[in-house]
Amino acid sequence: MNRENFIDTMNKILKADYGKSMERASAQEKYHAAAKSIMAFIAEDWYHTEVNYEKGKQAYYLSAEFLMGRAFSNNLINLGIYEDVKEVLESMGIEIHGLEEAEEDAGLGNGGLGRLAACFLDSCATMNLPVTGYGIRYRYGIFKQRFEKGFQREEGDPWLRWGDPWSLRRIEDRVTVDFSDGSVQAIPYDMAILGYDTKNVNKLRLWQAEPITEVDFQLFNEQKYDEAVKEKNRAEDISRILYPNDSKKEGKILRLKQQYFFVSASLQDMVRKYKLLHEGSFEVFDQYHAIQLNDTHPVVAIPELMRILVDQEGLAWDKAWSVTVKTFAYTNHTILAEALEQWDCMVYRKLLPRVYQIIQQIDKRFVAELKKQNYSNEKIEKMRIFANKRIRMAWLAIHGCHTTNGVAALHTKILIEQELRDWYKLYPDRFQNKTNGVTPRRWLLLSNPELSELITELLGTKDWIRDLGRLKDLEKYADKQEAMQRFIEIKEAKKRQLAAYIYQREGIEIDPNSIFDIQIKRLHEYKRQMLNAFHILDLYYRLKENPQLDIQPRTFIFGAKAAPGYFRAKAVIKLIHEIAKRINNDPAVNHKIKVVFVQNYGISYAEKLFPAADVSEQISTAGKEASGTGNMKFMLNGTPTLGTYDGANVEIVEEAGEENNFIFGARVEEIETIKAHYDPKVYYESVPGLKRVIDALVDGTLDDDGTGMFRELYQSILEGASWHKADHYFICRDFDDYRKAQEKVDKDYRLPLNWARKCWMNLANSGKFSTDRTIAEYAKEIWHIEPRKI
Ligand SMILES: *Cc1c(COP(=O)(O)O)cnc(C)c1O
């Protein structure tokens, strides 16, 4: 596309859609016109990609979440026309930045799991792999967060208010989804997924729920207006909102409706196309379809495909089962027992009676199989799909899929050796590891163009963008002062940019010369934002005691949403705000330390935070974080990890060297050993400073506005509360180790070139953590598909 062409199209769309000239159009309108111009530009390629992919085996990624973020700059970059478009807009006096900021984030996910799905789509398109995403077109994505007196407040996220220029409503492909209490229509919206430097355009098909009949004319006529649109509202409820829970199971009937809705629609879509294109027998369905289940949310696909094959296509049960198992693969994302999804049998039976019957059949046959293999009754009860009138979705997944994978080496090891040991014994060939990754296009090229340019210059090629392993060749610059000086300047520039943005968004001034110590991720006890908070408070007390305490100025930055019903997570948000208030308003310390909790952490904020970080906080209790992907985004931007030996941190350190990172705390084995007799009071009494910060929760130092939140936190640490034992996440155990690691950070930061070297070694060794590597493994070892370049 040449610039004249682009501007010409943009002008036409502005006139046609908004009746305005370029001069009069708002940023919003210009952004839309620009986006639609891109869509017009790729339309032909998109069509050819679809036709091309239909010829052979395809993979389908079923996920209840896709945390896409903004598409505009990403698409321009992937098309290789970002600079061109920027210049041509500038020539008309338009700042591209204004258009970028006019786009709403597509926040159709909670956190890591949803973002992984989005990074995967980018890699699949870039690698010309025939992969389609299937999900739900939530009208409201992840809630918008703001803080009021330090408390989290949630608001709806009407991201579609201004329309969605990246999707096509494909009403001709609509299908009907049946529940026992009525049927709804599923309308597909196809979002274009542009790969980097390729003509292939992949597809994310998101289903929107709509009623079969919009309005009951009879009732409306009788002036029963609410009644008349009841069916419409009931149907639209299904795709109205994303559940804002992250790794905590949520047993709502509406959630089950969401799951079945998009799974049934997606399978119907595949079956219809299969009939049209192959006229083949369903006995070879698996030779054309590889379906990946992203966590257990879409696992109802297993009995649903059985229903289609047996009831509709007339296959015998055994044949259908064999096809089903060969079609599906399942990704496990969590070790937290409380997050393993289970469904009440009654709910299933009532809403999806036939699907429920099929699950019963699957369970019955499975039990018989285990009996035949001489499993004890006790073992069988442990492994069968039904437990106490509940359906264990993870068990159904492992039994109904040819492959189950964990998302980091340590995670997979824990699954195989502990959580899923029985299953591993039964199906040793079904388990694989696929360490997560992130797309270098969004998380380096787009977020950090300055660093990207330096890399390209030093390597003399842009090949690293598609082949991140090439960064290894940067290692030799780690000891070259000139290169390191340029890296330092870039890091400083990114910090200044972030400081300006934080000032604009939060009204808080931060010092770009201080260490930017950043913890950004969903708020969860296992991620231990509270450990970070305790350390900050301890540092504050030490500074008050000893004003001469020699420390490097530091800014502690947090970003996190808490699930609206997660009381203790919300308490931690309030706690950090109270600590921030105390520190930021105390002139005796606020030139040395400062605390900022940014509002509404999401993809767009993340793009500004990762490149500006000096320290990456990855401090989860060992064995609890399956992988983490935020850790990889920091690494990719040249930031050392301050973390536990958990999830993908293990592999990060393996790649970049322990000497270039700051690893601390109990390891999985130690936690396993101490957990039976663990008593946090021992640490509370004996570790200097620990008692003081824990007591601050209840001795009047910190004020929770009479909510009782802080007392509850105190009890969770020292006494245990509701469902768990005291200090379930071993904060007291790790507190002193963490403080020592922080002291080492402080010390090492003082030598700029040495510090830059550590940063650089992380960047140079981040090649493994590209989703291009992850996806290549999925394609080869699970999906068995090949690239199909158009
Ligand atoms: C990467 C990312 C996450 C995942 O972060 P973790 O630290 O791996 O939990 C969550 N939210 C957003 C917006 C992200 O970009």
The ligand as an SDF file (V2000), in Angstrom:
LIG
                    3D

 15 15  0  0  0  0  0  0  0  0999 V2000
    1.5250  -10.3750   30.5960 C   0  0  0  0  0  0  0  0  0  0  0  0
    0.3190   -9.8650   31.2670 C   0  0  0  0  0  0  0  0  0  0  0  0
   -0.2220  -10.5460   32.3560 C   0  0  0  0  0  0  0  0  0  0  0  0
    0.4160  -11.7780   32.9520 C   0  0  0  0  0  0  0  0  0  0  0  0
    1.3390  -11.3590   33.9240 O   0  0  0  0  0  0  0  0  0  0  0  0
    1.9920  -12.4110   34.9730 P   0  0  0  0  0  0  0  0  0  0  0  0
    3.0180  -11.5990   35.6700 O   0  0  0  0  0  0  0  0  0  0  0  0
    2.5920  -13.4910   34.1500 O   0  0  0  0  0  0  0  0  0  0  0  0
    0.9030  -12.8610   35.8430 O   0  0  0  0  0  0  0  0  0  0  0  0
   -1.3480  -10.0370   32.9600 C   0  0  0  0  0  0  0  0  0  0  0  0
   -1.9330   -8.9020   32.5090 N   0  0  0  0  0  0  0  0  0  0  0  0
   -1.4310   -8.2050   31.4810 C   0  0  0  0  0  0  0  0  0  0  0  0
   -2.0990   -6.9510   31.0390 C   0  0  0  0  0  0  0  0  0  0  0  0
   -0.2970   -8.6680   30.8100 C   0  0  0  0  0  0  0  0  0  0  0  0
    0.1950   -7.9830   29.7630 O   0  0  0  0  0  0  0  0  0  0  0  0
  1  2  1  0
  2  3  1  0
  2 14  2  0
  3  4  1  0
  3 10  2  0
  4  5  1  0
  5  6  1  0
  6  7  2  0
  6  8  1  0
  6  9  1  0
 10 11  1  0
 11 12  2  0
 12 13  1  0
 12 14  1  0
 14 15  1  0
M  END
$$$$
